[in-house]
């Protein structure tokens, strides 16, 4: 929240790029975002459409440049521990840039930490619950931040602040998550996007 205003995208057609050539990883990221865009608010679809770009992220820097084009990026930082500003115990961090006077989100970048265990795509459960970190579990939580949600104190919420290694439960939203999304975007009409709307 900035100056009492919720953070939210005003654009309804949003792109993101994934810093991986692995189609399974890219599909897991898509499933994570779809978990949020499939929410209905009072029986109506949430007024957002998010689409992954065909090209992959070409840089490993999270940034917003007000004088140049930008891309919302999902990046996997193998050198996570070389960045003192990143929390050593976080599976990921999402950085959101917004206009201070309106709360409008203008850019969001997700940094995923592959150094805390085996970053993988689990089945219904992770095979090694002591070492496997499910990409979809992590990215679904971070996608909530990407959309402007903060952490929740409701146990079991996708947006709760903590997660153990081996968890897959955050892939699925609970009512608290859906209510948070609808509180921000429930007033938007259904997104009527065409291919030309999905630009960086």
Helices and strands as residue ranges (DSSP letters): E 13-18, H 23-37, E 40-41, E 44-45, E 49-52, E 73-77, G 80-82, E 92-98, E 105-113, E 118-120, E 132-134, H 135-146, G 169-171, H 175-185, G 195-197
